[in-house]
Amino acid sequence: MGRLIEIEPALQPLPATITIRRGDVLRFAASGGDVQSGSQAVERVGAFRSGVLGANGLVLTPAGGPDVVLFLARQSGTAVVRIITGDPWGKSASSLLEVRVED
């Protein structure tokens, strides 16, 4: 069974390398990101804006840019992902993370 691994770069520095298993999903509290290399091992699912289901059945979403980026571990191998934090239209920062995917 895959794991949902939540990472908040603003609260703790990213390590240089993380080892995960095939089927795991990395959930970054970030405004963007992409796969720099190794796209056969790790796939960027997308950048999203968080929302919640209200009592009336409507989805409530605050204004603003993306605040979550998801990556899926597809197969064994190594990838380098770039994580972008901060305001996508203003001051932002990026970090690189090597992701090792094991079976």
Secondary structure, DSSP 8 states (H G I E B T S, - for coil): ---EEEE-TTTS---SEEEEETT-EEEE-SSEEEEEE-TTTEEEEEEE---EE-TTS-EE--SSS--EEEEEE-SSEEEEEEEEEE-TTS-EEEEEEEEEEE-
